[in-house]
């Protein structure tokens, strides 16, 4: 479904700054740091601390339920199929459709959560919830509402408003109520505090959404924060102000937004991943360190005390792992657990616990071999041997899936200038990552990582002696912070004289359990290569000019649109430069603009101008700032876009915003293509998920000049009845 937003300026959200200006970097940082640092674990913000890599949607639960209105590339296809398997949904109409775009009412949400609770083995209460407006709804919904309320999973009494569309804030209440009863890592204390994590290390959420905290009551705000920390929600849009070093989160939650059936399926399946819900029989998943084997009965209930045998082979040898009769070829497989008899059930095999799961250490998969591996997990009676009749689950582990341990460290900083004034320290943040995402341990997947941070000072005879080396240790979220200088701020060696400078080079060397290699990223998402900080006391001067205005603006017809531009002069220390004359000029788009005004005390001046036209034109803005004998210039491109044509082939990508689902391409001038999860996506001709499509697009948009091209068909910007096919190449 493609829906264009008309008469609105499409503003690309502010990017988080990462080693900006292309001159800040981590000097000679020869190590990669996938474990974190020298701050308390509770201080880690803007990071979902209690996610899981496991899923309820595996094996039979991942099979296509063939809803006719859920395309193969639908963003929520897997979640929709999953909740259908667990009977959380029965579809719509005659059951052949799902209606993913239909809004969910509060009564329907109660039914969905009650069914999910049943799948998770939670018995609902039989009491009355005390609501005075549910008498006229269908029986299952009435029972679900009363049952959830009588178990304390939702508030009771008063008006329930069963026909109202459920909001995202209200949805959080339902999901936390479910998780508090069904998930071992979610607890609600008598005080109402929501604690997350395993027994002995439980804590309240340390992140929150600013728009939720400002608009909902404290209990609901805590519920929203909890589902963020659990990975059930990732937020709705970019926040206006972003700072990943402190709360609040860099995203809005949109608490009053509504939820459609596709989104609801995703929220419920992400919640169920934290519970014991798994498909009937034996299933296995790889969490990057261990194989987690689950055994369930026909009603998805955990089967405790089941002996489990696990063995594996490389993908290249998997076709030789079994004999013609289905038995193990012992010379071709490797036993994954510490049992005495490979491919046989015996009393030395690992046993499932109360939740029907057992974790099996697979030492050979700490680094998944080239080409991947195949793991077999099965259960049976004592002395059973593996054959074609075994209740076995075959798990394919892709090459690289074992990289849940540090392979590289991303280094970021909010400091964004070529020089540092004396007396100031610059803070850096390290995050351990692998090819998939953030990790919380070092290269062995068990212990934190440690680095030796050393500083060298050169360039001035009076430069201070470098401090002793410091040890940086990763925290429980795989993060670390350090400052340069880390023993205090460098002071001006000669305050009476201006022009003193010295260069600080700092080196991060892996000391223990830290991976080699280091990734530093600048403000545009490109890896930085410089290695020094320059501390200085030179007098401030204009060093840069920034232009803040939308990258593109949509025009639906001949319109008279006002656009605003903020021009800011910055000194070499990244601070606003006042007492500056700022000039803004325009070329292209038929806009006549040439104005000069003094900057405000914050070094900025806002200009506004009007555009009258039909769009499909490109405008170049040029800003100049001058003062105290120095001047700098900057340019900015603004695309005035119109709706894209129904089809387009190999058009150059100019700009866009993946958070808004919008792409600007050159089709005889800039045009706007809007997309959503119901469209079909391809990458270089091959089918792709929306997430993979957006990841590739976002990577390209971070470049100074995008290099990808786009083809599309069946585009109808004002319609919700068409599925557009988009190919990014």
Steps between C-alpha positions, in 0.01 A plus 500: 500500500655823390373815661650839419501781751403825329593861564744402772871553531668162528784550744767241540550428871815618671769237493688408812848644476783251467857626487400801294690741275709212374787603725422343835597144542659251723869525438666172417198317630623164396251306702139417457291532813187298511470512872440817683640728756560684813145599594242320712270267311198701604643806326468345154228687319339496158550125497244223544666309782268196529441378145512134399633332190251216543160490337163333532470504120714204391435164334125443443421843645686662210304326222286707264132500601405620150298809588406643161558864605846445652764511227817292511698819564265654756701648787294312760440179304705282736335644811151457350571138408639441848199623695277298267697187593446564871130572437534860615320594177250312288518745212214717376194426294500131414855470638673540162593863571674674787430873435846622614411870466183483706518688831487290817230585752548469874265200511694327220828569679363333812412192294843488334684530832273245670568248223874573521485447876329165446775395258754599767327288763357792698159423651273802488285597793133405515387811686324812378708802403238748614465677164165663432509516117586149375159337525422543130817350353559140390551236767868419437597865524298547819663193657846616389454847649369362829769231509789741443366743756434237767862378464627857538639506146302816416332757728142415600181698552338798330469537123696260282407668168502171306434657159774764519816441297776403738785748531868413517505615863209267590661215308806525728274440800361180348842368398667565836203336670554193281876490553476541877304172509674311220863615481761411765693823438210741575379562854262758643563572868229587749611862470420487129865512389566298184825303534675346201767232486589178677461447872782671686565762231156648444468874444253755374531637147761775471367640171182686419328675210468876553159522330364218717632644824345835414153365416417183697488419870807360674380138504432499129831675433682222688313238295603667174862517617487132595386382157777708345764337720360157407518576128122480457489854361768702328323835496297672232706793367814703561493747786568866424803509730737205509768415754580135553710571809203569729128430519255558346517275197570644158159381384136589551261228611180667372293387800169618354556335164281203413602142423398298196475121483838462329677704767312316773632168370856629520458634853349174627762274340784714637341470843449124465872460425562573870257228613511122479283496186661277237354266237393147588776238497874567501643827370845654525639850460852637505550810716856567387658307786285194569233288337173540690285187465129522585263209553124564502186288498214536250358795698839680498552425870861451618618143545747496791750224578534395135841366399638676193777392266670752268755442224617703200699508178622769265256579221748359248493163681134500604388274215744234628396531865219243477500151357235371261292367792510840671755400766803714583823458311713543811812585302324799338333667800620676814326459833391839630442415864708314758300178486681171492336344192463701177163473322348311792271597787659420833509636853806714426304712249384849601144521637233765442409719798166615633439718194570213261832638375862402528810689386766288337853629462631444149866594523562444131237756410657788692624595157258353249714338228510627144181400323310456825399195703204267553392402852268210587311496831270221614352333803389150586513225758815376671723297265311611186737548208456753226329373185238605245223470761664738747304809596780724368531865417748612234645845564705679236747751642627753247863594471554803724207418729747411770641850492301598805834582648709807445622537143525876486446805718311807388643818652279809515517847648269799521795738458489642150782745427858504368656636821448470875532800733740464790323392818249275325486120488350311204283198578491187284262204506592149393248233400592138438328368189495202269365481143146482641489761776618599846647236729576503870810282531845479349639262239433189710134591553539457875726760661511879456763651274788714624722751322798708593446866421818706470545864409795672334541881495720679243541834327588742780795530733271575794253221423403300810644162576270227374305321774559137586325241291142422595304173479160518332258215576172421326179513700200266496366656177829478310568871533776714644567870527827683540614859478811659357682610701391234744693638797339846486478790259810630324565857613653777294880467547548876455179696571666835429571413137247406234576238238619208714406159360591141556388175344357210694515153351331222690531130441260224597674162518321172571617370836266210568211338312474798263489448123745652254383782276301815570215676320477876536208677338464868423186713486409375153538135590834468319802350671741768614874460450663778699658428835554816703346771715649849489476698824534874448451846649494694173239770474164384364443547129238389253588144402176362354152594387199271526169521313198344670199455272305202358682284247180479297153653495194349336287706261164359389415773250580864437548618855623792702719340772710673763830332581723593793877476509726535804860593432749459786862611521726280715849557626782246495385366837150421374342791689267761345686805370309823574558847354485353152346617176308214334402500132260252336469467123297272277532367148254283313133423572403848385566644846656847525689525827804700605487629858762604754420534870698499826505170691331476837696445822491125430676550168184423301263685272170365371386595153169428334399514136204399286492253215225524239506226244407147405809326636734252332786747533829516690609798706853578619537711813834668574579646841793727583610615844765763566643671805829587674686467174388147413221361285360161405240370255274197472245373249182297540278331239121514544282280277148626425329170421178379340341155511686232307348354183331156510818340363867588491815318394855551629449845647779651711434529874544861612378508861243346732401409853456135597319599820227660291511236227592752228752506217588788268620394155594682181233441236542807281523692828454396863192286569380345826423132544331402828492136611378292793508144630231379257718561196736244345871565516800378304873552526677470165216290364473257793205503743584678826333584827409860572765503775777389263378743233505789747841403639651518152318825424601662830863405443494668159324812629780556751742557215578853386363400158268193487605244240201265474224496240135405531235333285133471589161404361132525594547820700180681601588768757145582609371143519506229764391231254824448309818313587805668354806298399829682567846381392813664642820439305 
